[in-house]
Amino acid sequence: LGMSSRWAINGHTDRRLDYQIWCGPAMGAFNAWTAGSFLAEPANRTVAQVAKNLLEGAAVLTRAHQFRTYGVDVPIQAFDFRPRRLV
C-alpha cells in the first residue's frame, strides 16, 4: 500500500491494478456534483466537457451571487448548477 502511489507516478505497468492516486476530498466532491448527470459516466469526462461545465457553473453561481448582493431575491435553485452537455 505504501508504494501504490509511487508505482503510479513511476508508471510501473505490472502494478497497474494497484495504482493509488492521491486527490483528497476534491474527487469525492466532483463525483457528488456529477452524480445523476451525463458526467457521472467517466467515459463522458473529456477535458473539454469538464472544463466547460466548471467554467459555466462558476459564471452562473457568480452571477446569482452578484444579484443577491444587489438585493435581488434570488431563488435557491439559482445556486444549484448541474453539469450538462455543452458545445
Secondary structure, 3 states (H helix, E strand, C coil): CCCHHHHHHHCCHHHHHHCCCCCCHHHHHHHHHHCCCHHHCHHHCCHHHHHHHHHHHHHHHHHHHHHHHCCCCCCHHHHCCCCCCCC
